Amino acid sequence: MRAAFVNGPYAWDALAAANSEARKIYASYVCAWKLIEVLNDMGINEFDLAGIDPEENEGVFNFKKGLGGQRHTYLGEWETSAPSAIKQFLGPIVSRMG
């Protein structure tokens, strides 16, 4: 199963689920490709697959990389909203929480 949020010409990956049998036959690839086809038919020209973690989640990383997208890096809520004095003090603690 795979679902996306759509807003104008953009879509965001919302949900993906597969049981162990589906993973064995790479059914998630077929679902992702079908979703991309449907989004393309709707005129969607950007599909954000969300975060990647090449070290801790190599399988998902390889799946997303295999779709041929581009890698983008964004600042998160912590980097953009916390005052610098608080970031200096709590930054090391927050970075270990993820």
C-alpha positions as CSV (number, residue, x, y, z in Angstrom):
1,M,0.0,0.0,0.0
2,R,1.2,3.5,-0.7
3,A,-0.4,6.9,-0.4
4,A,0.5,10.6,-1.0
5,F,-0.6,14.0,0.0
6,V,-1.2,16.3,-3.0
7,N,-1.2,20.1,-3.0
8,G,-1.2,21.8,-6.4
9,P,1.7,20.4,-8.6
10,Y,3.4,18.8,-5.5
11,A,3.0,15.5,-3.7
12,W,4.5,14.2,-0.5
13,D,4.9,10.5,0.4
14,A,2.4,9.9,3.2
15,L,2.2,6.2,3.9
16,A,3.9,3.0,2.7
17,A,3.3,-0.4,4.1
18,A,4.2,-3.9,3.0
19,N,4.1,-7.3,4.8
20,S,7.0,-9.8,4.7
21,E,5.6,-11.6,1.6
22,A,5.2,-8.3,-0.3
23,R,8.8,-7.3,0.6
24,K,10.1,-10.6,-0.8
25,I,8.7,-9.9,-4.2
26,Y,9.4,-6.2,-4.1
27,A,5.7,-5.3,-4.4
28,S,6.5,-1.9,-2.9
29,Y,8.3,-1.0,-6.0
30,V,5.2,-1.7,-8.1
31,C,3.0,0.3,-5.8
32,A,5.4,3.3,-5.8
33,W,5.7,3.2,-9.6
34,K,1.9,3.0,-10.0
35,L,1.5,6.0,-7.6
36,I,4.0,8.0,-9.6
37,E,2.1,7.2,-12.8
38,V,-1.2,8.3,-11.2
39,L,0.4,11.5,-9.9
40,N,1.9,12.2,-13.3
41,D,-1.5,11.7,-14.9
42,M,-2.8,14.3,-12.4
43,G,-0.2,16.8,-13.5
44,I,2.0,16.5,-10.4
45,N,5.6,17.3,-11.3
46,E,7.3,16.9,-7.9
47,F,7.0,14.0,-5.5
48,D,8.8,14.3,-2.2
49,L,9.7,10.9,-0.8
50,A,10.7,12.4,2.6
51,G,13.7,11.6,4.7
52,I,16.4,9.1,4.2
53,D,18.9,7.4,6.5
54,P,21.5,5.5,4.5
55,E,23.2,4.1,7.6
56,E,20.3,3.0,9.8
57,N,17.8,2.2,7.1
58,E,19.8,1.2,4.1
59,G,16.9,-0.7,2.4
60,V,14.6,2.3,2.3
61,F,17.5,4.5,1.2
62,N,18.3,2.2,-1.7
63,F,14.6,2.0,-2.7
64,K,14.3,5.8,-2.8
65,K,17.7,6.2,-4.6
66,G,16.6,3.6,-7.1
67,L,13.6,5.7,-8.1
68,G,16.1,8.2,-9.5
69,G,15.2,11.3,-7.4
70,Q,17.5,14.1,-6.3
71,R,18.7,14.4,-2.7
72,H,17.8,17.6,-0.8
73,T,18.8,18.8,2.6
74,Y,16.6,21.1,4.7
75,L,17.0,22.6,8.1
76,G,14.6,21.2,10.7
77,E,12.5,22.8,13.4
78,W,15.3,22.8,15.9
79,E,17.8,24.5,13.6
80,T,15.4,27.3,12.5
81,S,13.5,28.1,15.7
82,A,15.7,27.6,18.8
83,P,17.6,30.7,20.1
84,S,21.3,30.3,19.6
85,A,22.1,30.3,23.4
86,I,19.7,27.4,23.9
87,K,21.0,25.6,20.9
88,Q,24.6,25.8,22.3
89,F,23.5,24.4,25.6
90,L,20.9,21.8,24.5
91,G,22.2,21.0,21.0
92,P,24.4,18.1,22.0
93,I,21.6,16.6,24.0
94,V,19.0,17.0,21.3
95,S,21.3,15.6,18.6
96,R,21.6,12.4,20.7
97,M,17.9,12.0,21.1
98,G,17.2,11.2,17.4
